[in-house]
Amino acid sequence: MVKLVAIFKKPADKSAFEEHYKNVHLGLVRKMPGLKRLELSEVTGAPVSTPQIYRMTEMYFDDQASLTKAIMSREGVAAAKDLMGFAKDVVQMFYADISA
């Protein structure tokens, strides 16, 4: 299993970000083909310092081929375009293999 992870820094306008993230963007993400699980986290603290991360979104797929197919799909392209429209300055994305 693999996941696509989006890490968000704290946005300048937190309420506008949350409004769009919850009411528009997540609806687009949920339509991506092959998506097995969607995990949403809001970072609330850190053991030693103030965290630079505000929120994480983890999207799980069976394998890298399924993930690639999803992000290249019409739905994946729509989600990416939307993301760049409201969060391009605060988001970083990466792939991760899930191992036991």
N, CA, C and O atoms as CSV, one atom per row, in Angstrom:
chain,resi,resn,atom,element,x,y,z
A,1,MET,N,N,0.851,-1.175,0.000
A,1,MET,CA,C,0.000,0.000,0.000
A,1,MET,C,C,0.890,1.229,0.000
A,1,MET,O,O,1.972,1.226,0.588
A,2,VAL,N,N,0.425,2.288,-0.668
A,2,VAL,CA,C,1.137,3.563,-0.714
A,2,VAL,C,C,0.159,4.685,-0.380
A,2,VAL,O,O,-1.059,4.511,-0.412
A,3,LYS,N,N,0.734,5.836,-0.060
A,3,LYS,CA,C,-0.133,6.984,0.183
A,3,LYS,C,C,0.454,8.232,-0.428
A,3,LYS,O,O,1.667,8.377,-0.578
A,4,LEU,N,N,-0.435,9.115,-0.769
A,4,LEU,CA,C,-0.100,10.459,-1.209
A,4,LEU,C,C,-0.378,11.354,-0.003
A,4,LEU,O,O,-1.489,11.362,0.527
A,5,VAL,N,N,0.623,12.097,0.423
A,5,VAL,CA,C,0.509,12.912,1.630
A,5,VAL,C,C,0.616,14.383,1.267
A,5,VAL,O,O,1.522,14.791,0.541
A,6,ALA,N,N,-0.308,15.164,1.775
A,6,ALA,CA,C,-0.260,16.624,1.634
A,6,ALA,C,C,-0.033,17.209,3.026
A,6,ALA,O,O,-0.803,16.954,3.953
A,7,ILE,N,N,1.020,17.985,3.157
A,7,ILE,CA,C,1.363,18.667,4.409
A,7,ILE,C,C,1.102,20.148,4.193
A,7,ILE,O,O,1.590,20.738,3.230
A,8,PHE,N,N,0.338,20.739,5.084
A,8,PHE,CA,C,-0.011,22.156,4.966
A,8,PHE,C,C,0.604,22.971,6.097
A,8,PHE,O,O,0.504,22.602,7.267
A,9,LYS,N,N,1.244,24.085,5.734
A,9,LYS,CA,C,1.646,25.075,6.736
A,9,LYS,C,C,0.394,25.869,7.101
A,9,LYS,O,O,-0.607,25.825,6.385
A,10,LYS,N,N,0.455,26.589,8.207
A,10,LYS,CA,C,-0.689,27.399,8.623
A,10,LYS,C,C,-0.963,28.481,7.579
A,10,LYS,O,O,-0.076,29.269,7.252
A,11,PRO,N,N,-2.192,28.518,7.057
A,11,PRO,CA,C,-2.532,29.540,6.056
A,11,PRO,C,C,-2.751,30.902,6.704
A,11,PRO,O,O,-3.046,30.997,7.895
A,12,ALA,N,N,-2.607,31.932,5.919
A,12,ALA,CA,C,-2.812,33.301,6.412
A,12,ALA,C,C,-4.243,33.501,6.892
A,12,ALA,O,O,-4.467,34.117,7.934
A,13,ASP,N,N,-5.208,32.988,6.145
A,13,ASP,CA,C,-6.622,33.095,6.515
A,13,ASP,C,C,-7.147,31.692,6.806
A,13,ASP,O,O,-7.643,30.999,5.917
A,14,LYS,N,N,-7.026,31.295,8.056
A,14,LYS,CA,C,-7.378,29.938,8.468
A,14,LYS,C,C,-8.848,29.608,8.204
A,14,LYS,O,O,-9.154,28.498,7.768
A,15,SER,N,N,-9.744,30.528,8.452
A,15,SER,CA,C,-11.167,30.232,8.267
A,15,SER,C,C,-11.514,30.072,6.785
A,15,SER,O,O,-12.306,29.197,6.435
A,16,ALA,N,N,-10.942,30.895,5.913
A,16,ALA,CA,C,-11.185,30.749,4.469
A,16,ALA,C,C,-10.594,29.441,3.961
A,16,ALA,O,O,-11.203,28.757,3.138
A,17,PHE,N,N,-9.404,29.093,4.451
A,17,PHE,CA,C,-8.777,27.831,4.076
A,17,PHE,C,C,-9.678,26.664,4.466
A,17,PHE,O,O,-9.980,25.810,3.633
A,18,GLU,N,N,-10.106,26.620,5.715
A,18,GLU,CA,C,-10.929,25.516,6.212
A,18,GLU,C,C,-12.252,25.414,5.453
A,18,GLU,O,O,-12.713,24.314,5.152
A,19,GLU,N,N,-12.846,26.532,5.151
A,19,GLU,CA,C,-14.109,26.551,4.402
A,19,GLU,C,C,-13.926,25.868,3.045
A,19,GLU,O,O,-14.709,24.996,2.668
A,20,HIS,N,N,-12.904,26.266,2.331
A,20,HIS,CA,C,-12.672,25.692,1.001
A,20,HIS,C,C,-12.209,24.243,1.099
A,20,HIS,O,O,-12.686,23.389,0.350
A,21,TYR,N,N,-11.302,23.962,1.998
A,21,TYR,CA,C,-10.755,22.613,2.191
A,21,TYR,C,C,-11.869,21.604,2.475
A,21,TYR,O,O,-11.937,20.549,1.846
A,22,LYS,N,N,-12.732,21.939,3.421
A,22,LYS,CA,C,-13.786,21.002,3.845
A,22,LYS,C,C,-14.973,20.954,2.883
A,22,LYS,O,O,-15.538,19.884,2.659
A,23,ASN,N,N,-15.358,22.096,2.313
A,23,ASN,CA,C,-16.581,22.149,1.513
A,23,ASN,C,C,-16.382,21.998,0.011
A,23,ASN,O,O,-17.347,21.779,-0.721
A,24,VAL,N,N,-15.145,22.112,-0.457
A,24,VAL,CA,C,-14.888,21.978,-1.891
A,24,VAL,C,C,-13.817,20.916,-2.150
A,24,VAL,O,O,-14.072,19.921,-2.829
A,25,HIS,N,N,-12.634,21.133,-1.610
A,25,HIS,CA,C,-11.485,20.308,-1.977
A,25,HIS,C,C,-11.653,18.828,-1.600
A,25,HIS,O,O,-11.383,17.948,-2.417
A,26,LEU,N,N,-12.085,18.561,-0.402
A,26,LEU,CA,C,-12.205,17.150,0.002
A,26,LEU,C,C,-13.233,16.398,-0.845
A,26,LEU,O,O,-13.088,15.195,-1.062
A,27,GLY,N,N,-14.250,17.077,-1.315
A,27,GLY,CA,C,-15.216,16.443,-2.216
A,27,GLY,C,C,-14.561,16.004,-3.511
A,27,GLY,O,O,-14.898,14.951,-4.050
A,28,LEU,N,N,-13.628,16.800,-4.016
A,28,LEU,CA,C,-12.889,16.444,-5.228
A,28,LEU,C,C,-11.945,15.270,-4.964
A,28,LEU,O,O,-11.852,14.347,-5.773
A,29,VAL,N,N,-11.260,15.312,-3.849
A,29,VAL,CA,C,-10.327,14.234,-3.493
A,29,VAL,C,C,-11.063,12.906,-3.366
A,29,VAL,O,O,-10.590,11.879,-3.852
A,30,ARG,N,N,-12.204,12.928,-2.722
A,30,ARG,CA,C,-12.963,11.681,-2.505
A,30,ARG,C,C,-13.414,11.018,-3.809
A,30,ARG,O,O,-13.743,9.831,-3.803
A,31,LYS,N,N,-13.438,11.745,-4.915
A,31,LYS,CA,C,-13.847,11.203,-6.213
A,31,LYS,C,C,-12.695,10.528,-6.962
A,31,LYS,O,O,-12.922,9.922,-8.010
A,32,MET,N,N,-11.476,10.621,-6.452
A,32,MET,CA,C,-10.333,10.042,-7.158
A,32,MET,C,C,-10.476,8.522,-7.220
A,32,MET,O,O,-10.714,7.881,-6.197
A,33,PRO,N,N,-10.333,7.940,-8.415
A,33,PRO,CA,C,-10.492,6.493,-8.547
A,33,PRO,C,C,-9.385,5.742,-7.809
A,33,PRO,O,O,-8.223,6.151,-7.820
A,34,GLY,N,N,-9.769,4.636,-7.167
A,34,GLY,CA,C,-8.797,3.802,-6.471
A,34,GLY,C,C,-8.465,4.242,-5.063
A,34,GLY,O,O,-7.696,3.569,-4.377
A,35,LEU,N,N,-9.024,5.353,-4.613
A,35,LEU,CA,C,-8.777,5.828,-3.250
A,35,LEU,C,C,-9.365,4.832,-2.263
A,35,LEU,O,O,-10.566,4.562,-2.290
A,36,LYS,N,N,-8.527,4.287,-1.394
A,36,LYS,CA,C,-8.971,3.278,-0.425
A,36,LYS,C,C,-9.332,3.895,0.917
A,36,LYS,O,O,-10.254,3.444,1.597
A,37,ARG,N,N,-8.603,4.918,1.281
A,37,ARG,CA,C,-8.831,5.533,2.597
A,37,ARG,C,C,-8.326,6.972,2.547
A,37,ARG,O,O,-7.339,7.280,1.877
A,38,LEU,N,N,-9.017,7.832,3.260
A,38,LEU,CA,C,-8.640,9.240,3.369
A,38,LEU,C,C,-8.528,9.560,4.850
A,38,LEU,O,O,-9.484,9.384,5.604
A,39,GLU,N,N,-7.368,10.026,5.259
A,39,GLU,CA,C,-7.148,10.350,6.668
A,39,GLU,C,C,-6.800,11.825,6.791
A,39,GLU,O,O,-5.874,12.305,6.136
A,40,LEU,N,N,-7.536,12.542,7.623
A,40,LEU,CA,C,-7.368,13.980,7.812
A,40,LEU,C,C,-6.879,14.242,9.232
A,40,LEU,O,O,-7.426,13.700,10.192
A,41,SER,N,N,-5.854,15.068,9.359
A,41,SER,CA,C,-5.303,15.381,10.678
A,41,SER,C,C,-5.060,16.872,10.795
A,41,SER,O,O,-4.601,17.519,9.853
A,42,GLU,N,N,-5.370,17.404,11.953
A,42,GLU,CA,C,-4.998,18.780,12.274
A,42,GLU,C,C,-3.923,18.695,13.346
A,42,GLU,O,O,-4.143,18.088,14.395
A,43,VAL,N,N,-2.772,19.290,13.099
A,43,VAL,CA,C,-1.652,19.233,14.034
A,43,VAL,C,C,-1.950,20.182,15.188
A,43,VAL,O,O,-2.232,21.363,14.982
A,44,THR,N,N,-1.883,19.648,16.405
A,44,THR,CA,C,-2.261,20.432,17.584
A,44,THR,C,C,-1.091,20.782,18.497
A,44,THR,O,O,-1.260,21.535,19.455
A,45,GLY,N,N,0.085,20.248,18.213
A,45,GLY,CA,C,1.241,20.543,19.051
A,45,GLY,C,C,2.411,19.664,18.678
A,45,GLY,O,O,2.341,18.851,17.757
A,46,ALA,N,N,3.498,19.848,19.423
A,46,ALA,CA,C,4.707,19.057,19.238
A,46,ALA,C,C,5.383,18.908,20.595
A,46,ALA,O,O,5.180,19.738,21.480
A,47,PRO,N,N,6.185,17.857,20.768
A,47,PRO,CA,C,6.809,17.628,22.077
A,47,PRO,C,C,7.758,18.724,22.535
A,47,PRO,O,O,7.863,18.974,23.736
A,48,VAL,N,N,8.453,19.385,21.616
A,48,VAL,CA,C,9.503,20.314,22.020
A,48,VAL,C,C,9.274,21.745,21.556
A,48,VAL,O,O,9.523,22.685,22.310
A,49,SER,N,N,8.806,21.921,20.329
A,49,SER,CA,C,8.692,23.276,19.775
A,49,SER,C,C,7.324,23.477,19.142
A,49,SER,O,O,6.497,22.566,19.111
A,50,THR,N,N,7.104,24.673,18.643
A,50,THR,CA,C,5.870,24.959,17.928
A,50,THR,C,C,5.949,24.326,16.538
A,50,THR,O,O,6.891,24.594,15.792
A,51,PRO,N,N,4.974,23.492,16.185
A,51,PRO,CA,C,5.053,22.833,14.876
A,51,PRO,C,C,4.846,23.820,13.730
A,51,PRO,O,O,4.080,24.777,13.845
A,52,GLN,N,N,5.537,23.569,12.631
A,52,GLN,CA,C,5.378,24.378,11.427
A,52,GLN,C,C,4.271,23.822,10.536
A,52,GLN,O,O,3.853,24.468,9.575
A,53,ILE,N,N,3.804,22.627,10.861
A,53,ILE,CA,C,2.752,21.966,10.092
A,53,ILE,C,C,1.405,22.258,10.747
A,53,ILE,O,O,1.266,22.189,11.968
A,54,TYR,N,N,0.429,22.582,9.928
A,54,TYR,CA,C,-0.917,22.899,10.388
A,54,TYR,C,C,-1.875,21.720,10.208
A,54,TYR,O,O,-2.669,21.407,11.096
A,55,ARG,N,N,-1.786,21.070,9.040
A,55,ARG,CA,C,-2.733,20.010,8.713
A,55,ARG,C,C,-2.053,19.000,7.803
A,55,ARG,O,O,-1.139,19.342,7.053
A,56,MET,N,N,-2.515,17.726,7.876
A,56,MET,CA,C,-2.035,16.672,6.979
A,56,MET,C,C,-3.237,15.971,6.366
A,56,MET,O,O,-4.250,15.746,7.028
A,57,THR,N,N,-3.106,15.635,5.101
A,57,THR,CA,C,-4.107,14.824,4.408
A,57,THR,C,C,-3.370,13.628,3.833
A,57,THR,O,O,-2.400,13.788,3.092
A,58,GLU,N,N,-3.834,12.410,4.177
A,58,GLU,CA,C,-3.197,11.195,3.687
A,58,GLU,C,C,-4.213,10.406,2.872
A,58,GLU,O,O,-5.299,10.073,3.347
A,59,MET,N,N,-3.828,10.116,1.626
A,59,MET,CA,C,-4.704,9.415,0.685
A,59,MET,C,C,-4.069,8.069,0.350
A,59,MET,O,O,-2.973,8.025,-0.209
A,60,TYR,N,N,-4.741,6.980,0.684
A,60,TYR,CA,C,-4.189,5.635,0.560
A,60,TYR,C,C,-4.670,4.933,-0.709
A,60,TYR,O,O,-5.837,5.022,-1.090
A,61,PHE,N,N,-3.725,4.226,-1.355
A,61,PHE,CA,C,-3.993,3.475,-2.582
A,61,PHE,C,C,-3.323,2.110,-2.487
A,61,PHE,O,O,-2.386,1.928,-1.710
A,62,ASP,N,N,-3.801,1.154,-3.273
A,62,ASP,CA,C,-3.246,-0.198,-3.239
A,62,ASP,C,C,-1.759,-0.235,-3.576
A,62,ASP,O,O,-0.992,-0.940,-2.920
A,63,ASP,N,N,-1.353,0.513,-4.586
A,63,ASP,CA,C,0.035,0.486,-5.047
A,63,ASP,C,C,0.332,1.772,-5.819
A,63,ASP,O,O,-0.557,2.592,-6.048
A,64,GLN,N,N,1.602,1.933,-6.217
A,64,GLN,CA,C,2.011,3.153,-6.909
A,64,GLN,C,C,1.282,3.321,-8.236
A,64,GLN,O,O,0.961,4.441,-8.631
A,65,ALA,N,N,1.020,2.208,-8.929
A,65,ALA,CA,C,0.306,2.296,-10.208
A,65,ALA,C,C,-1.099,2.856,-10.007
A,65,ALA,O,O,-1.561,3.674,-10.804
A,66,SER,N,N,-1.777,2.424,-8.956
A,66,SER,CA,C,-3.127,2.928,-8.649
A,66,SER,C,C,-3.097,4.406,-8.280
A,66,SER,O,O,-3.972,5.177,-8.674
A,67,LEU,N,N,-2.085,4.783,-7.525
A,67,LEU,CA,C,-1.942,6.190,-7.133
A,67,LEU,C,C,-1.690,7.043,-8.377
A,67,LEU,O,O,-2.318,8.086,-8.556
A,68,THR,N,N,-0.777,6.599,-9.229
A,68,THR,CA,C,-0.468,7.339,-10.455
A,68,THR,C,C,-1.705,7.471,-11.335
A,68,THR,O,O,-1.980,8.544,-11.874
A,69,LYS,N,N,-2.441,6.391,-11.477
A,69,LYS,CA,C,-3.677,6.424,-12.272
A,69,LYS,C,C,-4.666,7.440,-11.689
A,69,LYS,O,O,-5.319,8.175,-12.430
A,70,ALA,N,N,-4.769,7.473,-10.369
A,70,ALA,CA,C,-5.700,8.399,-9.704
A,70,ALA,C,C,-5.320,9.852,-9.934
A,70,ALA,O,O,-6.184,10.674,-10.240
A,71,ILE,N,N,-4.038,10.182,-9.793
A,71,ILE,CA,C,-3.659,11.588,-9.946
A,71,ILE,C,C,-3.676,12.039,-11.399
A,71,ILE,O,O,-3.767,13.233,-11.682
A,72,MET,N,N,-3.589,11.082,-12.323
A,72,MET,CA,C,-3.652,11.422,-13.747
A,72,MET,C,C,-5.089,11.421,-14.280
A,72,MET,O,O,-5.340,11.855,-15.404
A,73,SER,N,N,-6.019,10.934,-13.471
A,73,SER,CA,C,-7.427,10.879,-13.888
A,73,SER,C,C,-8.029,12.281,-13.953
A,73,SER,O,O,-7.453,13.237,-13.433
A,74,ARG,N,N,-9.178,12.395,-14.586
A,74,ARG,CA,C,-9.903,13.670,-14.646
A,74,ARG,C,C,-10.155,14.195,-13.227
A,74,ARG,O,O,-10.015,15.390,-12.971
A,75,GLU,N,N,-10.524,13.304,-12.318
A,75,GLU,CA,C,-10.822,13.702,-10.935
A,75,GLU,C,C,-9.557,14.155,-10.207
A,75,GLU,O,O,-9.581,15.123,-9.446
A,76,GLY,N,N,-8.453,13.446,-10.448
A,76,GLY,CA,C,-7.186,13.815,-9.821
A,76,GLY,C,C,-6.668,15.152,-10.320
A,76,GLY,O,O,-6.154,15.958,-9.544
A,77,VAL,N,N,-6.804,15.383,-11.611
A,77,VAL,CA,C,-6.381,16.662,-12.190
A,77,VAL,C,C,-7.239,17.802,-11.637
A,77,VAL,O,O,-6.726,18.885,-11.355
A,78,ALA,N,N,-8.533,17.563,-11.483
A,78,ALA,CA,C,-9.421,18.591,-10.917
A,78,ALA,C,C,-9.035,18.902,-9.471
A,78,ALA,O,O,-9.029,20.066,-9.072
A,79,ALA,N,N,-8.713,17.873,-8.684
A,79,ALA,CA,C,-8.311,18.080,-7.292
A,79,ALA,C,C,-6.993,18.847,-7.227
A,79,ALA,O,O,-6.840,19.744,-6.397
A,80,ALA,N,N,-6.041,18.504,-8.093
A,80,ALA,CA,C,-4.749,19.196,-8.112
A,80,ALA,C,C,-4.911,20.669,-8.514
A,80,ALA,O,O,-4.305,21.556,-7.912
A,81,LYS,N,N,-5.727,20.911,-9.526
A,81,LYS,CA,C,-5.968,22.291,-9.974
A,81,LYS,C,C,-6.600,23.112,-8.847
A,81,LYS,O,O,-6.213,24.256,-8.607
A,82,ASP,N,N,-7.567,22.518,-8.167
A,82,ASP,CA,C,-8.205,23.209,-7.046
A,82,ASP,C,C,-7.189,23.494,-5.940
A,82,ASP,O,O,-7.156,24.596,-5.393
A,83,LEU,N,N,-6.364,22.504,-5.613
A,83,LEU,CA,C,-5.361,22.658,-4.564
A,83,LEU,C,C,-4.435,23.834,-4.865
A,83,LEU,O,O,-4.135,24.641,-3.986
A,84,MET,N,N,-3.990,23.920,-6.105
A,84,MET,CA,C,-3.096,25.016,-6.478
A,84,MET,C,C,-3.817,26.361,-6.467
A,84,MET,O,O,-3.179,27.407,-6.354
A,85,GLY,N,N,-5.124,26.337,-6.581
A,85,GLY,CA,C,-5.892,27.570,-6.542
A,85,GLY,C,C,-6.076,28.146,-5.153
A,85,GLY,O,O,-6.223,29.358,-5.000
A,86,PHE,N,N,-6.072,27.283,-4.123
A,86,PHE,CA,C,-6.325,27.815,-2.782
A,86,PHE,C,C,-5.195,27.563,-1.782
A,86,PHE,O,O,-5.201,28.148,-0.699
A,87,ALA,N,N,-4.221,26.701,-2.122
A,87,ALA,CA,C,-3.217,26.354,-1.117
A,87,ALA,C,C,-1.795,26.236,-1.662
A,87,ALA,O,O,-0.930,25.694,-0.974
A,88,LYS,N,N,-1.529,26.713,-2.852
A,88,LYS,CA,C,-0.206,26.493,-3.456
A,88,LYS,C,C,0.940,27.030,-2.604
A,88,LYS,O,O,2.046,26.492,-2.663
A,89,ASP,N,N,0.707,28.069,-1.819
A,89,ASP,CA,C,1.765,28.661,-1.006
A,89,ASP,C,C,1.983,27.945,0.327
A,89,ASP,O,O,2.965,28.209,1.020
A,90,VAL,N,N,1.069,27.041,0.686
A,90,VAL,CA,C,1.171,26.406,2.002
A,90,VAL,C,C,1.232,24.880,1.954
A,90,VAL,O,O,1.274,24.245,3.007
A,91,VAL,N,N,1.239,24.274,0.769
A,91,VAL,CA,C,1.184,22.816,0.681
A,91,VAL,C,C,2.483,22.237,0.121
A,91,VAL,O,O,3.137,22.826,-0.740
A,92,GLN,N,N,2.823,21.079,0.636
A,92,GLN,CA,C,3.901,20.258,0.103
A,92,GLN,C,C,3.345,18.836,0.017
A,92,GLN,O,O,2.654,18.380,0.926
A,93,MET,N,N,3.650,18.141,-1.079
A,93,MET,CA,C,3.106,16.792,-1.268
A,93,MET,C,C,4.226,15.798,-1.521
A,93,MET,O,O,5.274,16.141,-2.068
A,94,PHE,N,N,3.980,14.540,-1.107
A,94,PHE,CA,C,4.941,13.469,-1.371
A,94,PHE,C,C,4.254,12.120,-1.327
A,94,PHE,O,O,3.143,11.990,-0.812
A,95,TYR,N,N,4.933,11.105,-1.879
A,95,TYR,CA,C,4.465,9.723,-1.845
A,95,TYR,C,C,5.179,9.027,-0.681
A,95,TYR,O,O,6.291,9.397,-0.303
A,96,ALA,N,N,4.512,8.011,-0.123
A,96,ALA,CA,C,5.146,7.204,0.929
A,96,ALA,C,C,4.679,5.762,0.802
A,96,ALA,O,O,3.491,5.490,0.631
A,97,ASP,N,N,5.645,4.834,0.890
A,97,ASP,CA,C,5.314,3.415,0.966
A,97,ASP,C,C,4.948,3.091,2.403
A,97,ASP,O,O,5.573,3.593,3.337
A,98,ILE,N,N,3.957,2.271,2.578
A,98,ILE,CA,C,3.546,1.859,3.914
A,98,ILE,C,C,4.161,0.496,4.174
A,98,ILE,O,O,3.900,-0.457,3.440
A,99,SER,N,N,4.966,0.401,5.205
A,99,SER,CA,C,5.609,-0.845,5.541
A,99,SER,C,C,5.281,-1.222,6.980
A,99,SER,O,O,4.958,-0.367,7.804
A,100,ALA,N,N,5.369,-2.495,7.260
A,100,ALA,CA,C,5.043,-2.990,8.606
A,100,ALA,C,C,6.207,-2.799,9.541
A,100,ALA,O,O,6.120,-3.155,10.717
